[in-house]
Amino acid sequence: MSIEEENTEDAGQAETGSELRTRLERLPGVGSIRAAKLAKLGLVTVRDALMHFPRDYRDFTGKHCLDELVEGEHASLGGTVLSAFLRTISRGRTMLAVEVETEQGPMRCVWFNMPFLAPRFTVGRRFVVAGQPRRNGAKWEFSHPEVRWLDEAEDSSPVEWLAVYPLTEGVLQSHVRLAVQAALSTAADHLEESLPNSLLESKNLMSIGEAIRSIHCPESRDAMEAARRRFVYQELLMLQLALRLHRGQQDVRQTAPSIDIDSRLDSRIKALFSHDFTAAQKRVCVEIASDMRQTKPMNRLLQGDVGSGKTAVAAYCMLATAATSVLGAKSEEDSSSTIPSGRFQAAIMAPTELLARQHYHTLTSLLTERGSSLQVGLLVGGQRVAERRKLREQIESGEIQLVVGTQALICSEAAFANLGLVVIDEQHRFGVLQRALLRQGSRDPHTLVMTATPIPRTVAHAVYGDLDISVIDELPPGRQEVATYRVANDQAEQWWEFFCKKLKEGRQGYVVVPTVDISGRDMASISSAFESLANGHLEAFRLGLLHGRMKPDQKASVMADFRDRRFDVLVATSVIEVGIDVPNATLMTILDAENFGLAQLHQLRGRIARGRVQGICAAVTDAETSISPRIDVFVSTSDGFVLAEQDLILRGPGDILGSRQSGSPPLYLADLLRDGAVAAEARSDAKTIFETDPALDDPKFIRLKKVLLGRWAATLNLGLERVS
C-alpha cells in the first residue's frame, strides 16, 4: 500500500500513463516468480513499487571512525582486506572471518554459512562495510554486515544511502530493490503531481518526480530527508483534510438537541458525588456543557491519565442529559418546573462487559442514594433473548433514560426515543466507523469519546482532527502514585516475601500473566502460573482466576468475588486492564513484564491506584532482559503522557486512528512523534484550505481530492457525492 491511494476505480483513473499500470512481471529482471513473491506485499504494478517507500536506509558513506562506534548502533566504515579465513566450525557450518585495515586501525567482519563470499575478499581490495558493530575482546567486529566494493567498474560510484524496505515472509530486500529500480527506470516521470504548485512553492517541497527518485535512491542525506518531508507532509495533509471533510459532512447534515446545563442543574448533579470535582474536571465539564448547548453535534475527545476522574465526568454529563426534558424543562430536581414524560436519553458504550457493568453500578448507586426516578438499563452480549427484547422496548419508548452497554448497543438494533448523548469509553478500542454507527438519523446525539491511554497532544491533534480535545491533567486529592519496581527473576523470592507480608496485613493483590497458553513462547501461562502460585508462594492465601476465554458472566462473578474480598489474590491476564475498581487491591505483580507495551503496563498499574493506600507494583523480568528501555521508563515515571511519548518512540504509533477494521492502516510513512512539527503545519494548512474551499472544488485541488478519496473515503465513510 502507498500513501497516495488504494486501487479504487476513481483513484486509478487519475493516472493517465499506462506505464504505471504495467504489471511487475513484465519489467526487465523481475519475471513471474519474483512478481508472485512481491504480490505478497501488495506490489503488483509499477505504481505499487514506486509508492512502496523505504522504512530505513543503510549508510554506506564510510565516514565513521573506530573511536566513534557505539555497540549496537548502525555505522559504516571504509577499509582494505588484510586477510580472510574460511573454516568449518561444526556440523558443516562455516565461518568467514575477514581482517580489515581502516584509517584508525584494524577491525574484523564475520559471516556464518556464507562460504560463497570468501573468493571476493582478496588481500588489498577496498570496500565499505555497514552494520551494527560489537566489541569482541579489544577489537571491533561486524557480524553479517552489508558490503559495497570500491574497486569494481559497476560500483565506481557506489550508492552511499541504500534503501531498506518493509518485507514479508519469502520476500528479500534484493527482490524489492530490483523491482523498484526497474519501476523508476520505466515510469518515474509518469506520476502526476498531487499537490498544487502553490503549496509546493510555499512549503519548498520537492516535485513528485524528484521526490520519488530521492526517496528510493538519495544522493545525500539532505535529499533523502527532503523527499521524505514532501511525502510525510502530503500524507498528513490528506489525513487532516479527510478528517475535516468527515466532520464537515456531519455538521452539515446533522443537528443535535440543545441541552442546557445551567448552574442549578450543575450543582444538583455534582451534589450526587461523594467527592468534590478537581479544577481540571470542572474545566472539562464547562467545555462539554458549552458544546452540548449548541444544536451542532458535539464531537469531543476526553483524555486523562489513569485515575484522573474521566468516569465521573462522563456520569455527570449523562445525568445532566437524562435530567433534561425534551421540551426544554431543565431538571427533574427542579420542583418548580413541570416535567413532561419525555426526557433525553444518554448511552455509554464500553469495550468489555466488565467495564460496562462497572459503569452500570456507578450510575445506579448515584441515583439510588438520591432517590431519583431516572431509569438505568444494561445491554450486553450475554443476556437472554427475552431480556434484551424487553430492554429494547424500554429504550425505544423512553422508559429507560440511561443506557449502559458494550458493542451490543450497535448490534441490538435498539432505537432510542430521544438520544441526546453518546459516551464511548476507551476510544482506542472502537474505530471511527464504529462510533459513527451510533450517530445515525435526522437528529444526532452529542458524542463524547474517552481514553485512559494518554496521547501526546501532537498525536491527538493529528489523528483526531474530527474531534475537539479536552484533557484532565490532574489527579484527585489524596490519590498517591504507585511505587513501581523492576524485579529480575533471580530476585523474585524477596519480592514474594514482601507481597505475602502485605497480604497478611489485609491488602489484596493482582498477579498478571501475559498469555493464556504458552503457544511455543517462553512465557508463563495463566494455568501453570496459577497452579505454581497456589502450591508455592501464595499457598496460604485465597486465589481467583480470570482470563479472556471465560464467559462474561463468569468474569463478572470472579471480579465481584474479588471486590467483595472472597479472594486475596486475583491471577489474571491483561483482561483486568479495563476491569472494575477494587480499592483494597493495592499490590500487583506483572510476570514477564517485557512482553507488555508501555501503555498496557501503565493501564495495568492503574488497577492499584484506586484507593487511599499507596499501590505497589513489581515488573518481573527475565534476568537477561531486565535491562530494557521499556521497563526502565515504566519504573521511572507514573506520568501517562511521558509514557505515551516513550511508547511511540519504542513501538510506533500503531493503529491510533482505530480504523483497522476497514483493512487500511492509518499512516504509511509519517511518524507522529518525529514529525510533530510537520503534523502541526499540515493541520493548520488543512484548516485554511477547508475554510476557503470546504468541498475541494477548486481545480487546483482536483488531483489531491482524488488521491484523498482513494485513500480515506472508505475508512472515514466519506460521502463521495458531497466532495466529488
Beta strands, then each sheet from edge to edge (+ up, - down):
strand 1: 56-59
strand 2: 75-90
strand 3: 93-102
strand 4: 105-112
strand 5: 126-131
strand 6: 133-136
strand 7: 139-143
strand 8: 146-149
strand 9: 161-164
strand 10: 299-304
strand 11: 345-349
strand 12: 376-379
strand 13: 402-405
strand 14: 419-424
strand 15: 446-451
strand 16: 468-472
strand 17: 483-488
strand 18: 508-512
strand 19: 543-546
strand 20: 569-572
strand 21: 585-590
strand 22: 616-621
sheet 1: 1+ 9-
sheet 2: 6+ 7- 4- 3+ 2- 5+ 8-
sheet 3: 12+ 13+ 11+ 14+ 15+ 10+ 16+
sheet 4: 17+ 22+ 21+ 18+ 20+ 19+
end
